[in-house]
Amino acid sequence: MNHFMHIFFSNFVTDLLNQTISLNKIITTQRHPVV
């Protein structure tokens, strides 16, 4: 159980991080359009 929760939590954090990075890239691109 503990091991499963650890894996789940790790995946959750990784997904969250990836979403945040993607969001930041989108926001940055909108502010400073890449030519």
Secondary structure, DSSP 8 states (H G I E B T S, - for coil): -HHHHHHHHHHHHHHHHHHHHHHHHHHHHHHS---
